[in-house]
Amino acid sequence: MTVIAVVKKAGQVAIASDTLVTFGDTRLPNRFENNTKVFKVDTPHGVSHVGMAGTVAHFPVLRKALGALPKDQVRLSSREEVFDTFTRLHPLLKETFFLQTKEDDNDPYESSQFTVVIANSSGIYGVYSYREVFEFKEFWSIGSGRSFALGAMHASWAGAKTAREVALAGVNAACEFDKNSSAPVEVSTVKLKGSA
């Protein structure tokens, strides 16, 4: 799996990730392939950084699907915009990329089968399989290393001066303790809209 952390603090937004890919019991470290788990998406309101946890197949599919939507329909600057964008994306995932939408016989909705975090100048967001969207106030993490990351970010929050510091604390902790996460760590930061 993976670990990706998003943080909003002191006028800054950060997103950090590990760079390990696993296939069952096999590890594919960054040394053997560029395993970047966060990609940039140009939107009408600026650049968004998108990270995802789940099967490796999701990474190229989500990048291509977001790129296939008209640019003016890819809006990620509020909880509602994220929801609308991922709702528009779902039929494309099914029809063009052959997404299997069923997780369980009692599913309330078709599943998009992934977990995503988004960081941009408007804040930090999470999208889950039924297109549930959350706007986080401080920090969050996804992937198999999320428990370690959340604990480390909680512990470092008060003493850290920047969002970058908190995100790095989270991902570094996951790389230390989660068997499916490994360095090097990649981190990107953007200035929060409206901050001095």
C-alpha atoms as a printed R data frame, in Angstrom:
    type eleno elety resid chain resno       x      y       z
1   ATOM     1    CA   MET     A     1   0.000  0.000   0.000
2   ATOM     2    CA   THR     A     2   1.286  3.422   0.865
3   ATOM     3    CA   VAL     A     3   1.126  6.439   3.081
4   ATOM     4    CA   ILE     A     4   0.106  9.931   2.040
5   ATOM     5    CA   ALA     A     5  -0.359 12.835   4.450
6   ATOM     6    CA   VAL     A     6  -1.999 16.225   3.915
7   ATOM     7    CA   VAL     A     7  -1.583 19.135   6.323
8   ATOM     8    CA   LYS     A     8  -2.875 22.704   6.609
9   ATOM     9    CA   LYS     A     9  -0.967 24.922   9.068
10  ATOM    10    CA   ALA     A    10   0.499 28.424   9.335
11  ATOM    11    CA   GLY     A    11  -0.726 29.609   5.925
12  ATOM    12    CA   GLN     A    12   0.712 26.572   4.173
13  ATOM    13    CA   VAL     A    13  -0.694 23.359   2.711
14  ATOM    14    CA   ALA     A    14   1.546 20.294   2.386
15  ATOM    15    CA   ILE     A    15   1.178 16.845   0.886
16  ATOM    16    CA   ALA     A    16   3.791 14.144   1.482
17  ATOM    17    CA   SER     A    17   4.069 10.501   0.449
18  ATOM    18    CA   ASP     A    18   6.350  7.517   0.591
19  ATOM    19    CA   THR     A    19   7.659  5.960  -2.630
20  ATOM    20    CA   LEU     A    20   7.261  2.196  -2.163
21  ATOM    21    CA   VAL     A    21   4.986  0.037  -4.317
22  ATOM    22    CA   THR     A    22   4.081 -3.481  -3.220
23  ATOM    23    CA   PHE     A    23   2.660 -6.444  -5.134
24  ATOM    24    CA   GLY     A    24   1.592 -8.948  -2.493
25  ATOM    25    CA   ASP     A    25   4.842 -9.914  -0.766
26  ATOM    26    CA   THR     A    26   7.050 -8.209  -3.372
27  ATOM    27    CA   ARG     A    27   8.400 -4.704  -2.797
28  ATOM    28    CA   LEU     A    28   9.288 -2.325  -5.649
29  ATOM    29    CA   PRO     A    29  11.363  0.441  -4.028
30  ATOM    30    CA   ASN     A    30  12.013  3.840  -5.568
31  ATOM    31    CA   ARG     A    31  15.508  2.643  -6.523
32  ATOM    32    CA   PHE     A    32  13.984  0.448  -9.244
33  ATOM    33    CA   GLU     A    33  11.166  2.685 -10.462
34  ATOM    34    CA   ASN     A    34  10.025  6.265  -9.987
35  ATOM    35    CA   ASN     A    35   7.082  5.524  -7.690
36  ATOM    36    CA   THR     A    36   5.624  8.999  -7.340
37  ATOM    37    CA   LYS     A    37   2.226  8.737  -5.643
38  ATOM    38    CA   VAL     A    38   1.190 12.378  -5.940
39  ATOM    39    CA   PHE     A    39   0.490 14.112  -9.228
40  ATOM    40    CA   LYS     A    40  -0.459 17.649 -10.218
41  ATOM    41    CA   VAL     A    41  -3.744 18.607 -11.822
42  ATOM    42    CA   ASP     A    42  -4.283 21.998 -13.481
43  ATOM    43    CA   THR     A    43  -7.682 23.464 -12.623
44  ATOM    44    CA   PRO     A    44  -9.330 26.819 -13.323
45  ATOM    45    CA   HIS     A    45  -8.308 27.881  -9.779
46  ATOM    46    CA   GLY     A    46  -4.675 26.741  -9.984
47  ATOM    47    CA   VAL     A    47  -2.718 23.570  -9.383
48  ATOM    48    CA   SER     A    48  -3.969 20.787  -7.119
49  ATOM    49    CA   HIS     A    49  -1.803 17.958  -5.795
50  ATOM    50    CA   VAL     A    50  -3.643 14.622  -5.836
51  ATOM    51    CA   GLY     A    51  -2.481 11.512  -3.995
52  ATOM    52    CA   MET     A    52  -4.109  8.102  -3.932
53  ATOM    53    CA   ALA     A    53  -3.995  4.857  -1.985
54  ATOM    54    CA   GLY     A    54  -5.106  1.533  -3.369
55  ATOM    55    CA   THR     A    55  -4.231 -0.722  -6.248
56  ATOM    56    CA   VAL     A    56  -1.383  0.451  -8.472
57  ATOM    57    CA   ALA     A    57  -3.766  0.339 -11.462
58  ATOM    58    CA   HIS     A    58  -5.656  3.337 -10.053
59  ATOM    59    CA   PHE     A    59  -2.729  5.739 -10.465
60  ATOM    60    CA   PRO     A    60  -2.557  5.964 -14.276
61  ATOM    61    CA   VAL     A    61  -6.336  5.629 -14.570
62  ATOM    62    CA   LEU     A    62  -7.095  8.580 -12.295
63  ATOM    63    CA   ARG     A    63  -4.443 10.763 -13.970
64  ATOM    64    CA   LYS     A    64  -5.797  9.945 -17.439
65  ATOM    65    CA   ALA     A    65  -9.444 10.291 -16.400
66  ATOM    66    CA   LEU     A    66  -8.927 13.704 -14.811
67  ATOM    67    CA   GLY     A    67  -7.025 14.773 -17.927
68  ATOM    68    CA   ALA     A    68  -9.878 13.555 -20.145
69  ATOM    69    CA   LEU     A    69 -12.467 15.797 -18.490
70  ATOM    70    CA   PRO     A    70 -12.763 19.311 -19.926
71  ATOM    71    CA   LYS     A    71 -10.471 21.552 -17.864
72  ATOM    72    CA   ASP     A    72 -13.356 23.770 -16.751
73  ATOM    73    CA   GLN     A    73 -15.073 20.690 -15.229
74  ATOM    74    CA   VAL     A    74 -12.103 19.779 -13.013
75  ATOM    75    CA   ARG     A    75 -12.696 21.961  -9.991
76  ATOM    76    CA   LEU     A    76 -11.134 21.018  -6.663
77  ATOM    77    CA   SER     A    77 -11.312 24.197  -4.562
78  ATOM    78    CA   SER     A    78 -14.174 23.330  -2.208
79  ATOM    79    CA   ARG     A    79 -15.893 20.289  -0.790
80  ATOM    80    CA   GLU     A    80 -18.786 20.732  -3.254
81  ATOM    81    CA   GLU     A    81 -16.468 21.188  -6.246
82  ATOM    82    CA   VAL     A    82 -14.518 18.043  -5.340
83  ATOM    83    CA   PHE     A    83 -17.776 16.083  -5.027
84  ATOM    84    CA   ASP     A    84 -19.069 17.377  -8.378
85  ATOM    85    CA   THR     A    85 -15.765 16.595 -10.136
86  ATOM    86    CA   PHE     A    86 -15.594 13.032  -8.814
87  ATOM    87    CA   THR     A    87 -19.266 12.467  -9.637
88  ATOM    88    CA   ARG     A    88 -18.555 13.549 -13.255
89  ATOM    89    CA   LEU     A    89 -15.501 11.309 -13.238
90  ATOM    90    CA   HIS     A    90 -17.322  8.129 -12.162
91  ATOM    91    CA   PRO     A    91 -19.101  7.337 -15.494
92  ATOM    92    CA   LEU     A    92 -15.815  7.915 -17.331
93  ATOM    93    CA   LEU     A    93 -14.032  5.493 -15.002
94  ATOM    94    CA   LYS     A    94 -16.680  2.847 -15.724
95  ATOM    95    CA   GLU     A    95 -17.097  3.315 -19.473
96  ATOM    96    CA   THR     A    96 -13.584  4.170 -20.615
97  ATOM    97    CA   PHE     A    97 -11.368  2.518 -17.999
98  ATOM    98    CA   PHE     A    98 -13.581 -0.491 -17.104
99  ATOM    99    CA   LEU     A    99 -13.790  0.168 -13.366
100 ATOM   100    CA   GLN     A   100 -15.460 -2.626 -11.378
101 ATOM   101    CA   THR     A   101 -17.884 -0.706  -9.168
102 ATOM   102    CA   LYS     A   102 -19.081 -3.420  -6.796
103 ATOM   103    CA   GLU     A   103 -17.475 -3.930  -3.394
104 ATOM   104    CA   ASP     A   104 -20.296 -5.647  -1.508
105 ATOM   105    CA   ASP     A   105 -23.817 -6.938  -2.200
106 ATOM   106    CA   ASN     A   106 -25.240 -4.264   0.109
107 ATOM   107    CA   ASP     A   107 -23.437 -1.285  -1.454
108 ATOM   108    CA   PRO     A   108 -25.577  1.842  -1.162
109 ATOM   109    CA   TYR     A   109 -23.935  3.315  -4.302
110 ATOM   110    CA   GLU     A   110 -21.535  2.214  -6.991
111 ATOM   111    CA   SER     A   111 -17.993  2.396  -5.670
112 ATOM   112    CA   SER     A   112 -15.158  4.297  -7.331
113 ATOM   113    CA   GLN     A   113 -12.802  1.862  -5.538
114 ATOM   114    CA   PHE     A   114 -10.187  4.378  -4.380
115 ATOM   115    CA   THR     A   115  -9.172  6.720  -1.600
116 ATOM   116    CA   VAL     A   116  -7.791 10.127  -2.580
117 ATOM   117    CA   VAL     A   117  -6.385 13.176  -0.812
118 ATOM   118    CA   ILE     A   118  -6.121 16.578  -2.454
119 ATOM   119    CA   ALA     A   119  -4.007 19.574  -1.429
120 ATOM   120    CA   ASN     A   120  -4.258 23.008  -2.992
121 ATOM   121    CA   SER     A   121  -4.361 26.685  -2.067
122 ATOM   122    CA   SER     A   122  -7.959 26.332  -0.843
123 ATOM   123    CA   GLY     A   123  -7.220 23.546   1.659
124 ATOM   124    CA   ILE     A   124  -7.008 19.770   2.080
125 ATOM   125    CA   TYR     A   125  -9.672 17.248   1.070
126 ATOM   126    CA   GLY     A   126 -10.293 13.511   1.131
127 ATOM   127    CA   VAL     A   127 -12.433 11.467  -1.258
128 ATOM   128    CA   TYR     A   128 -13.529  7.927  -0.422
129 ATOM   129    CA   SER     A   129 -14.978  5.105  -2.523
130 ATOM   130    CA   TYR     A   130 -18.627  6.238  -2.562
131 ATOM   131    CA   ARG     A   131 -17.499  9.778  -3.386
132 ATOM   132    CA   GLU     A   132 -17.777 10.928   0.202
133 ATOM   133    CA   VAL     A   133 -15.783 14.151   0.461
134 ATOM   134    CA   PHE     A   134 -14.195 15.551   3.606
135 ATOM   135    CA   GLU     A   135 -12.534 18.929   4.082
136 ATOM   136    CA   PHE     A   136  -9.928 18.586   6.812
137 ATOM   137    CA   LYS     A   137  -9.115 21.469   9.146
138 ATOM   138    CA   GLU     A   138  -5.600 20.415  10.216
139 ATOM   139    CA   PHE     A   139  -4.278 17.107   8.849
140 ATOM   140    CA   TRP     A   140  -5.175 13.642   7.588
141 ATOM   141    CA   SER     A   141  -3.548 10.542   6.142
142 ATOM   142    CA   ILE     A   142  -4.492  7.602   3.910
143 ATOM   143    CA   GLY     A   143  -2.943  4.254   3.080
144 ATOM   144    CA   SER     A   144  -1.656  1.345   5.113
145 ATOM   145    CA   GLY     A   145   0.671  3.611   7.122
146 ATOM   146    CA   ARG     A   146  -2.042  6.111   8.062
147 ATOM   147    CA   SER     A   147  -2.282  5.125  11.749
148 ATOM   148    CA   PHE     A   148   1.425  5.747  12.275
149 ATOM   149    CA   ALA     A   149   1.245  8.990  10.298
150 ATOM   150    CA   LEU     A   150  -1.804 10.281  12.172
151 ATOM   151    CA   GLY     A   151  -0.163  9.560  15.522
152 ATOM   152    CA   ALA     A   152   3.068 11.297  14.569
153 ATOM   153    CA   MET     A   153   1.257 14.303  13.107
154 ATOM   154    CA   HIS     A   154  -0.877 14.620  16.229
155 ATOM   155    CA   ALA     A   155   2.227 14.439  18.434
156 ATOM   156    CA   SER     A   156   4.190 16.974  16.354
157 ATOM   157    CA   TRP     A   157   1.333 19.427  15.668
158 ATOM   158    CA   ALA     A   158   1.828 21.829  18.571
159 ATOM   159    CA   GLY     A   159   5.613 22.114  18.208
160 ATOM   160    CA   ALA     A   160   5.812 22.304  14.421
161 ATOM   161    CA   LYS     A   161   6.022 25.674  12.731
162 ATOM   162    CA   THR     A   162   4.922 24.609   9.236
163 ATOM   163    CA   ALA     A   163   2.611 22.193   7.461
164 ATOM   164    CA   ARG     A   164   5.670 20.669   5.795
165 ATOM   165    CA   GLU     A   165   7.170 19.696   9.168
166 ATOM   166    CA   VAL     A   166   3.961 17.977  10.267
167 ATOM   167    CA   ALA     A   167   3.536 16.107   6.968
168 ATOM   168    CA   LEU     A   168   7.143 14.897   7.047
169 ATOM   169    CA   ALA     A   169   6.760 13.726  10.661
170 ATOM   170    CA   GLY     A   170   3.735 11.672   9.635
171 ATOM   171    CA   VAL     A   171   5.170 10.033   6.545
172 ATOM   172    CA   ASN     A   172   8.563  9.408   8.161
173 ATOM   173    CA   ALA     A   173   6.847  7.611  11.064
174 ATOM   174    CA   ALA     A   174   4.913  5.424   8.636
175 ATOM   175    CA   CYS     A   175   8.098  4.631   6.699
176 ATOM   176    CA   GLU     A   176   9.706  3.586   9.977
177 ATOM   177    CA   PHE     A   177   6.927  1.299  11.213
178 ATOM   178    CA   ASP     A   178   4.602  0.288   8.330
179 ATOM   179    CA   LYS     A   179   5.933 -2.652   6.293
180 ATOM   180    CA   ASN     A   180   4.290 -1.277   3.133
181 ATOM   181    CA   SER     A   181   5.775  2.240   3.281
182 ATOM   182    CA   SER     A   182   9.348  3.279   2.575
183 ATOM   183    CA   ALA     A   183  11.555  6.312   1.939
184 ATOM   184    CA   PRO     A   184  12.503  8.406   0.140
185 ATOM   185    CA   VAL     A   185   9.705 10.772   1.083
186 ATOM   186    CA   GLU     A   186   8.339 13.273  -1.419
187 ATOM   187    CA   VAL     A   187   6.683 16.482  -0.221
188 ATOM   188    CA   SER     A   188   5.071 19.470  -1.951
189 ATOM   189    CA   THR     A   189   3.795 22.675  -0.390
190 ATOM   190    CA   VAL     A   190   1.589 25.521  -1.544
191 ATOM   191    CA   LYS     A   191   0.586 28.787   0.044
192 ATOM   192    CA   LEU     A   192  -2.921 28.777   1.504
193 ATOM   193    CA   LYS     A   193  -5.208 31.268  -0.211
194 ATOM   194    CA   GLY     A   194  -5.797 34.354   1.909
195 ATOM   195    CA   SER     A   195  -2.709 33.874   4.080
196 ATOM   196    CA   ALA     A   196  -0.187 36.670   4.524
